[in-house]
């Protein structure tokens, strides 16, 4: 009897952890869906050739030093779009 109770408690803890993670995933999916216009804009930016032009301008030092440029990292935009495509 004690083994059964111990097993059920263990499974309940596992269930609760997975349930919380699944709930968080659903909330994250909803947030991504709400950002669909931003995602489309980023996809178009990457595919249009403008990203490459901006990247090359950065490489030539033509952009202000204080400009945030995470989007121009060689892999960050591609990896982000690939990552969210899994959802």
Backbone as ProteinMPNN parsed JSONL, in Angstrom:
{"seq_chain_A": "XXXXXXXXXXXXXXXXXXXXXXXXXXXXXXXXXXXXXXXXXXXXXXXXXXXXXXXXXXXXXXXXXXXXXXXXXXXXXXXXXXXXXXX", "coords_chain_A": {"N_chain_A": [[0.819, -1.202, 0.0], [1.933, 1.273, 0.824], [3.896, 1.633, -1.139], [2.302, 2.058, -3.372], [1.005, 4.475, -2.711], [3.224, 6.146, -2.523], [4.115, 5.987, -5.167], [1.927, 7.131, -6.52], [1.991, 9.726, -5.469], [4.467, 10.554, -6.476], [3.943, 10.419, -9.247], [1.93, 12.316, -9.373], [3.345, 14.664, -8.779], [4.994, 14.748, -11.05], [3.034, 14.936, -13.044], [1.928, 17.464, -12.397], [4.142, 19.171, -12.864], [4.522, 18.803, -15.641], [2.007, 19.608, -16.554], [2.013, 22.346, -15.845], [4.086, 23.221, -17.508], [2.989, 22.634, -20.035], [0.789, 24.331, -20.018], [2.127, 26.795, -19.94], [3.355, 26.662, -22.423], [1.143, 26.776, -24.134], [0.28, 29.375, -23.572], [2.492, 30.775, -24.535], [2.367, 30.086, -27.252], [0.008, 31.394, -27.945], [0.816, 34.045, -27.566], [2.764, 34.21, -29.579], [1.144, 33.845, -31.84], [-0.301, 36.196, -31.686], [1.635, 37.906, -32.465], [1.903, 37.623, -35.155], [1.969, 39.401, -37.328], [4.362, 40.782, -36.904], [6.127, 38.641, -37.135], [5.739, 37.917, -39.82], [6.68, 40.242, -41.012], [9.39, 40.146, -40.295], [10.138, 37.807, -41.649], [9.749, 38.608, -44.308], [11.623, 40.682, -44.429], [14.009, 39.275, -44.136], [13.936, 37.655, -46.442], [13.813, 39.441, -48.543], [16.196, 40.598, -49.327], [16.918, 42.969, -48.256], [17.791, 42.58, -45.659], [20.339, 41.458, -46.068], [21.617, 43.606, -47.337], [21.57, 45.503, -45.259], [23.081, 44.131, -43.353], [25.561, 43.989, -44.671], [26.141, 46.714, -44.842], [26.512, 47.23, -42.16], [28.782, 45.671, -41.695], [30.605, 47.149, -43.151], [30.879, 49.271, -41.522], [29.072, 51.356, -41.605], [26.905, 51.964, -40.043], [25.506, 53.526, -37.108], [27.377, 53.331, -34.072], [25.969, 52.976, -31.704], [23.625, 51.759, -32.405], [21.175, 49.328, -31.932], [21.548, 46.048, -33.022], [20.819, 43.377, -33.087], [19.2, 41.919, -34.808], [20.728, 41.768, -37.035], [22.672, 39.932, -36.617], [24.432, 37.166, -37.886], [23.189, 34.633, -37.664], [21.041, 34.893, -35.911], [18.42, 35.932, -36.613], [17.56, 34.09, -38.582], [17.671, 31.706, -37.06], [15.793, 32.309, -35.066], [13.399, 32.523, -36.562], [13.266, 29.928, -37.582], [13.003, 28.531, -35.182], [10.498, 29.41, -34.154], [8.923, 28.486, -36.151], [8.535, 25.852, -35.612], [6.428, 25.723, -33.939]], "CA_chain_A": [[0.0, 0.0, 0.0], [2.807, 2.454, 0.904], [4.518, 1.808, -2.452], [1.292, 2.63, -4.259], [0.841, 5.873, -2.329], [4.464, 6.826, -2.921], [4.099, 6.061, -6.631], [0.906, 8.103, -6.922], [2.519, 11.058, -5.145], [5.523, 10.843, -7.444], [3.3, 10.675, -10.531], [1.204, 13.586, -9.238], [4.338, 15.736, -8.934], [5.367, 14.774, -12.467], [1.88, 15.456, -13.767], [1.808, 18.903, -12.136], [5.223, 19.855, -13.57], [4.231, 18.76, -17.069], [0.814, 20.43, -16.776], [2.429, 23.756, -15.81], [4.868, 23.482, -18.723], [2.064, 22.621, -21.168], [0.017, 25.577, -19.923], [3.029, 27.881, -20.34], [3.543, 26.53, -23.868], [-0.072, 27.292, -24.771], [0.304, 30.839, -23.462], [3.533, 31.247, -25.453], [1.826, 29.956, -28.61], [-0.965, 32.472, -28.141], [1.576, 35.289, -27.735], [3.361, 34.183, -30.914], [0.069, 34.073, -32.81], [-0.624, 37.62, -31.629], [2.743, 38.614, -33.111], [2.038, 37.099, -36.515], [2.355, 40.488, -38.245], [5.802, 40.992, -36.7], [6.824, 37.476, -37.697], [5.687, 38.069, -41.278], [7.561, 41.351, -41.352], [10.764, 39.649, -40.195], [10.35, 36.858, -42.752], [9.885, 39.392, -45.537], [12.899, 41.389, -44.324], [15.08, 38.313, -44.404], [13.844, 37.126, -47.806], [13.797, 40.507, -49.55], [17.52, 41.089, -49.673], [17.216, 44.142, -47.43], [18.599, 42.138, -44.521], [21.716, 41.305, -46.548], [22.135, 44.963, -47.55], [21.795, 46.109, -43.943], [24.194, 43.386, -42.767], [26.793, 44.42, -45.334], [26.389, 48.094, -44.412], [27.068, 47.125, -40.81], [30.139, 45.147, -41.853], [31.437, 48.24, -43.657], [30.945, 50.315, -40.5], [28.232, 52.485, -42.013], [25.807, 52.157, -39.099], [25.95, 54.126, -35.839], [27.878, 52.369, -33.091], [24.996, 52.745, -30.632], [22.414, 51.152, -32.962], [20.932, 47.917, -31.603], [21.598, 45.334, -34.291], [20.668, 41.935, -32.886], [18.562, 41.348, -35.984], [21.731, 41.613, -38.081], [23.558, 38.812, -36.322], [24.325, 36.274, -39.041], [22.297, 33.488, -37.469], [19.97, 35.084, -34.931], [17.105, 36.05, -37.244], [17.248, 32.789, -39.188], [17.397, 30.733, -35.992], [14.52, 32.664, -34.429], [12.293, 32.144, -37.452], [13.213, 28.462, -37.583], [12.518, 28.088, -33.882], [9.057, 29.623, -34.01], [8.24, 27.683, -37.18], [8.246, 24.548, -35.006], [5.146, 25.81, -33.226]], "C_chain_A": [[0.863, 1.266, 0.0], [3.503, 2.708, -0.423], [3.553, 2.469, -3.431], [1.111, 4.124, -3.974], [2.052, 6.691, -2.749], [4.51, 7.021, -4.432], [3.107, 7.125, -7.118], [1.381, 9.522, -6.616], [3.59, 11.48, -6.144], [4.918, 11.192, -8.807], [2.522, 11.991, -10.504], [2.161, 14.761, -9.387], [4.763, 15.865, -10.398], [4.24, 15.373, -13.304], [1.783, 16.976, -13.614], [2.908, 19.69, -12.842], [4.939, 19.922, -15.066], [3.017, 19.627, -17.396], [1.176, 21.916, -16.805], [3.216, 24.112, -17.076], [3.961, 23.531, -19.951], [1.211, 23.891, -21.172], [0.862, 26.767, -20.371], [3.257, 27.848, -21.851], [2.323, 27.071, -24.611], [-0.113, 28.813, -24.715], [1.34, 31.419, -24.424], [3.062, 31.151, -26.898], [0.845, 31.081, -28.919], [-0.252, 33.805, -28.334], [2.219, 35.342, -29.111], [2.312, 34.429, -31.994], [-0.316, 35.55, -32.844], [0.451, 38.463, -32.311], [2.926, 38.199, -34.562], [2.435, 38.181, -37.517], [3.846, 40.783, -38.119], [6.605, 39.854, -37.316], [6.858, 37.571, -39.216], [6.635, 39.164, -41.744], [9.029, 40.906, -41.308], [11.089, 38.672, -41.318], [10.558, 37.595, -44.071], [11.212, 40.138, -45.557], [14.051, 40.463, -44.687], [15.088, 37.892, -45.873], [14.041, 38.198, -48.876], [15.171, 40.935, -50.041], [17.899, 42.319, -48.869], [18.06, 43.762, -46.219], [20.062, 42.062, -44.934], [22.352, 42.684, -46.756], [22.46, 45.647, -46.224], [22.982, 45.441, -43.243], [25.521, 43.867, -43.352], [27.142, 45.862, -44.986], [26.997, 48.109, -43.013], [28.51, 46.648, -40.872], [31.102, 46.237, -42.342], [31.548, 49.393, -42.665], [30.098, 51.524, -40.804], [27.086, 52.777, -41.045], [26.331, 52.749, -37.798], [26.344, 53.053, -34.828], [26.847, 52.037, -32.022], [23.68, 52.135, -31.125], [22.302, 49.698, -32.528], [20.83, 47.162, -32.917], [21.536, 43.819, -34.119], [20.078, 41.233, -34.088], [19.578, 41.101, -37.102], [22.757, 40.526, -37.786], [23.349, 37.755, -37.396], [23.315, 35.154, -38.859], [21.067, 33.786, -36.62], [18.587, 35.168, -35.563], [16.675, 34.731, -37.85], [16.858, 31.783, -38.104], [16.079, 31.033, -35.291], [13.345, 32.219, -35.279], [12.155, 30.628, -37.558], [12.618, 27.927, -36.292], [11.006, 28.256, -33.764], [8.262, 28.862, -35.068], [7.867, 26.305, -36.645], [6.903, 24.536, -34.293], [4.039, 25.846, -34.233]], "O_chain_A": [[0.574, 2.218, -0.725], [3.69, 3.862, -0.809], [3.944, 3.332, -4.218], [1.071, 4.936, -4.898], [1.915, 7.798, -3.27], [4.896, 8.084, -4.919], [3.414, 7.914, -8.012], [1.188, 10.425, -7.43], [3.613, 12.624, -6.6], [5.339, 12.157, -9.444], [2.466, 12.698, -11.509], [1.833, 15.747, -10.047], [4.875, 16.976, -10.917], [4.477, 16.217, -14.168], [1.577, 17.689, -14.597], [2.643, 20.771, -13.369], [5.095, 20.974, -15.686], [3.009, 20.313, -18.418], [0.713, 22.658, -17.671], [3.026, 25.187, -17.644], [4.147, 24.384, -20.819], [0.948, 24.456, -22.234], [0.381, 27.642, -21.092], [3.342, 28.899, -22.486], [2.473, 27.757, -25.622], [-0.494, 29.466, -25.686], [1.091, 32.445, -25.058], [3.335, 32.052, -27.692], [0.852, 31.646, -30.012], [-0.663, 34.611, -29.169], [2.227, 36.394, -29.75], [2.573, 35.147, -32.96], [-0.622, 36.092, -33.907], [0.199, 39.606, -32.69], [3.996, 38.404, -35.136], [3.169, 37.899, -38.464], [4.519, 41.01, -39.125], [7.64, 40.082, -37.944], [7.897, 37.329, -39.829], [7.313, 39.016, -42.762], [9.813, 41.257, -42.19], [12.186, 38.703, -41.876], [11.441, 37.245, -44.854], [11.859, 40.217, -46.602], [14.948, 40.828, -45.447], [16.155, 37.787, -46.478], [14.404, 37.876, -50.008], [15.278, 41.578, -51.085], [19.075, 42.679, -48.803], [18.934, 44.52, -45.799], [20.932, 42.554, -44.217], [23.507, 42.895, -46.386], [23.5, 46.291, -46.087], [23.793, 46.119, -42.612], [26.479, 44.119, -42.621], [28.319, 46.196, -44.849], [27.889, 48.907, -42.723], [29.368, 47.177, -40.166], [32.278, 46.237, -41.98], [32.232, 50.381, -42.933], [30.379, 52.615, -40.309], [26.368, 53.76, -41.228], [27.477, 52.501, -37.423], [25.713, 51.999, -34.747], [26.85, 50.928, -31.487], [22.729, 52.007, -30.354], [23.232, 48.917, -32.733], [20.11, 47.581, -33.823], [22.122, 43.07, -34.902], [20.412, 40.081, -34.365], [19.319, 40.314, -38.012], [23.614, 40.235, -38.62], [22.212, 37.477, -37.778], [22.649, 34.767, -39.819], [20.127, 32.991, -36.617], [17.66, 34.52, -35.077], [15.54, 34.298, -37.651], [15.843, 31.096, -38.218], [15.329, 30.115, -34.959], [12.403, 31.607, -34.775], [11.04, 30.109, -37.617], [11.825, 26.986, -36.306], [10.312, 27.34, -33.322], [7.067, 28.622, -34.898], [6.966, 25.66, -37.182], [6.313, 23.479, -34.07], [2.868, 25.919, -33.86]]}, "name": "protein", "num_of_chains": 1, "seq": "XXXXXXXXXXXXXXXXXXXXXXXXXXXXXXXXXXXXXXXXXXXXXXXXXXXXXXXXXXXXXXXXXXXXXXXXXXXXXXXXXXXXXXX"}
